[in-house]
Amino acid sequence: CKKLAGSEYVRGHDNALKVLAVQWAIDNGLLPKGTKWYTEKWERGKVIANNGKKLYWDWEHRMRTSCTARRPDLTLEDSRKKEIMLIDMACPYESNKDGKREEKIRKYQQLCYELRERRDGYKVKVIPAVIGCLGGGMKRLKDDIRELLLTTRKIYTG
């Protein structure tokens, strides 16, 4: 069934991204240590904030109507560092990993520009979380995750 396949894809996509989101939230004091990603039931538009840090899950940014891509999968904000990261995930065919990565970056360039315009001094970056359907692209993703989590700890990729 096409409808079921679509919903299963979205569930898997969201769960994979939620692992990263929950870890960032724990590292930044938004969720208690020991919180498991699978216990978090987040709906579209979920916001968690504490001490100048914010996590927006599937949040639509209210921008000009000319900005059509306004809802990345995950937005992470750190007001102390004046940094906003827009994360959008995809699991394309292996042969299309690089193309999908570039597409995600292009898709959110206008949103980056408008966020920088509204938030003077903020650095805004798109992080395309692209994993090939057979698991390819992990080296690039590990580098992005390492930057996102600001860690040198070993990142398990299976």
RAVEN-V111513 format. One record per residue. SS is DSSP state (2 for helix, 1 for strand, 0 for the rest). PHI is phi in degrees with one decimal (999 if undefined). Layout:
SS_PHI + SS_PHI
This chain:
0_999 + 2_-61.6 + 2_-64.8 + 2_-65.7 + 2_-60.4 + 2_-63.0 + 2_-70.4 + 2_-67.1 + 2_-61.6 + 2_-63.6 + 2_-62.0 + 2_-64.4 + 2_-59.8 + 2_-64.2 + 2_-64.6 + 2_-62.4 + 2_-71.9 + 2_-64.8 + 2_-56.7 + 2_-66.4 + 2_-62.2 + 2_-65.5 + 2_-62.7 + 2_-61.9 + 2_-64.0 + 2_-66.0 + 2_-59.8 + 0_-106.7 + 0_75.3 + 0_-88.9 + 0_-131.0 + 0_-67.7 + 0_-56.4 + 0_91.5 + 0_-62.3 + 0_-97.6 + 2_-57.6 + 2_-76.3 + 2_-89.6 + 0_-85.4 + 0_-109.6 + 0_-99.7 + 0_-100.3 + 0_-54.8 + 0_89.4 + 1_-65.2 + 1_-128.8 + 1_-124.2 + 1_-138.3 + 1_-171.4 + 0_50.2 + 0_79.0 + 1_-113.9 + 1_-138.6 + 1_-120.1 + 1_-114.3 + 1_-99.0 + 0_52.5 + 0_-95.3 + 0_-92.5 + 0_-73.8 + 0_-83.3 + 0_-129.4 + 0_-59.0 + 0_-68.2 + 0_-70.8 + 0_-89.6 + 0_-87.4 + 0_-93.0 + 0_-121.8 + 0_-131.6 + 0_-68.0 + 0_-62.4 + 1_-148.3 + 1_-123.6 + 1_-118.4 + 1_-129.1 + 1_-128.6 + 0_-72.3 + 0_-69.5 + 0_-84.4 + 0_54.3 + 1_-138.5 + 1_-128.3 + 1_-119.2 + 1_-103.3 + 1_-113.2 + 1_-130.4 + 1_-105.8 + 1_-151.8 + 0_-129.0 + 0_-82.3 + 0_-57.6 + 2_-53.5 + 2_-70.3 + 2_-115.6 + 2_-59.9 + 2_-65.6 + 2_-62.8 + 2_-67.2 + 2_-60.5 + 2_-63.9 + 2_-61.0 + 2_-63.4 + 2_-64.2 + 2_-62.3 + 2_-56.4 + 0_-103.3 + 2_-62.5 + 2_-63.9 + 2_-62.5 + 2_-57.0 + 2_-59.0 + 2_-68.0 + 2_-65.7 + 2_-62.7 + 2_-65.6 + 2_-79.7 + 0_-115.7 + 0_-55.0 + 0_86.1 + 0_-82.1 + 1_-94.8 + 1_-120.6 + 1_-135.2 + 1_-95.7 + 1_-116.2 + 1_-81.7 + 1_-87.8 + 1_-112.5 + 0_-123.6 + 0_-60.4 + 0_-62.4 + 0_-106.7 + 0_96.4 + 0_-73.0 + 0_89.6 + 2_-69.5 + 2_-60.2 + 2_-65.1 + 2_-64.2 + 2_-60.0 + 2_-62.5 + 2_-64.5 + 2_-66.1 + 2_-59.0 + 2_-66.0 + 2_-63.4 + 2_-87.9 + 0_46.9 + 0_-137.4 + 0_-111.0 + 0_-64.7 + 0_-66.5 + 0_-104.9 + 0_-75.7 + 0_-124.1 + 0_85.3
